[in-house]
């Protein structure tokens, strides 16, 4: 195997980088021209958004709710609906922020605490999820949804604790002492 000097190795690396960039550019151009027909829109498709109809509807709802909240930041319904919309569309970070704002506006709404509990659960923030579920139950002791969320989190924590306990109590052999 031939060894390169540092200068020769660098030149080779630069040439390979330039060559691969050139090949990539040509392949992208070829793909665009070869497959352009597949991406062309008919007259009826020109006004259709790139994303699905459901995403377009969600975007319109989001814009409407943001506008309503801008006009009246104390609008309980708009704040709650925006948080629920984000959660339903898997925008967890936005959902948590929206639920926090909704809770500021409507601190006695158990459903908001249940919703933010689910959002925290999606992020595997079990302690926060459990605390929010407990607050929902404190506000509405009959809220079955919040009770189920808390039970689920408790079981999840037990499973995690058992898994952690098993991994630390594994027997060691002569090789792994």
N, C-alpha and C positions, 0 to 999 in steps of 0.2 A: 504494500500500500504506500502510495506516495504521500509524503508530508509536505504541507505548504508552509511557506514562511508566513509570518503574520501579515505582511503586506499583500502577498499573493492570496491568502485566505480572505482578507477583507475585500479585495477586488472580486474574487469569485462570489462572495456573498452579495456584493452590490449588483453584479451582473445577473445572478439568479433572481434577486428581488425585482430588478427591472424587467427581466424576461417574464416572470410570473405576473407582474402587473400588466404587461402588454398582452399576454395570453388571456388574462381575466377580462381586460377591456374588450378584446376581440370577441370573446365568448358572450359577453353581455350584449354587445352590439348585434351579434348574430342571433341571439335569442330574441332580442327585441324585434328585429326585422322578420325573423322566421315565424314568430308567434303573435305578431301584431294583430292579425285578423281575429285571433281568439279573444282579444281584449277590446276590440272595437264594439261600440254600442250602437244598437239600432236607434232609430228616431224615438221610439217609445221608451228606450232605456236611458236616454241622455239625461233626463231629469231625475232619475232614480238615484238615491244615494248609494255609495259603495257598500255600506254596511247593511245589515238586515233591517226589515221594517220595524222589528221590535226595538232595535237599538236606536233607530230614528225617533220612534215614539218616546223612548226613555229620554233622549236628548231634548226633545220638545218639552216634556214634562219637567225636566230639570231646569231648563231655561225659564219656564213659566213660574215654577216654585221659587227660584232664586230672585226673580223679579218681584214676586209677592212679598218675599222676606225683606228685600231691599226697601220696598214701600212701607212695610210695617214689620220691623224686627221682632215684635211681640206676637206675631201671628202664630198661635199654637199649632193650628192645623197644618199650615204650610211647613213649619219647621219639622213636625213629626213626619209628614208625607215625604219630605226631602230625605230625611234619614232612612226611612223605609225603602225609598226608591234606590238609594245607594246600596243598601244591604241586599236588596233583591237582585241587583245587577253586579254583585260581587265586588263592589268598590268599598272594601272594608275600611280602609283608612279614612276615606271621605265619610263613610257611614258613622264611624266613631266620632269624628268631629261634629257632624250634623246632629247626632244624638246628644252629645254634650251640650250643644247650643240649645237644642229642643228641651233638654232637662232644665237648663237655666230658666227658660221661659215657662215651663210647666213641670215644676219639681214634684208634683203629686201624681203624676201619670205613671202608673205601674208598667204600662205597656212599653214606655220608652226605656225603662230600666231592663225589661226583658229583651228588648231589641238590641240594646248596647251590649247586653250579656252575650247574645249570639255573635255579635261582631267581634267581641274579645275572644270568644271561643274559636272563631275562624282563624284568629291569629295565634292560637295556642297559649293565650294569656289566661290560664285557668284561674288564678287567684282573683284577677279583676272580673272575669266572667262570673265566678261564684259570688263575689261581693255584690255585683249588680243584680244577679238573680235573687239574692237574699233581700236586697232593697225592694225589689219588685214584690216579693212575698210579704215584706213588712207593710207595704202600702196596700196590697190586696191579698190577704191570706188564702183566698179561694182561687187564685190565678193558677190553674192547672199547668199551663204552659211554663210558667216560671218554676213551679215545683219540679216538673220533669227536667228542666234545664239543670237545676241544682242537683238533682239525683244523678243525672248523667255525668256532671262534672265531678261529683264525689266518687262515683265508680271509676272514672278516668284517673283521678288522683290515686286511688287505691291500686289500680293496675300499674301505674307508673312507679309507685312506692314499692310494690312487689318486685317489679323488674329491677329496680335499683338495688333492692335487698338481695335478690338472687345473684346479681352480678358481683356484689361485694363479698358474698359469703361462699363463693365457689371454692372448692378445695384446690389447694395448690399441690403440685407434684414436685419431685426433686429438681426438675428442670426449671420450673417457674417460681421458685422460692424467692 
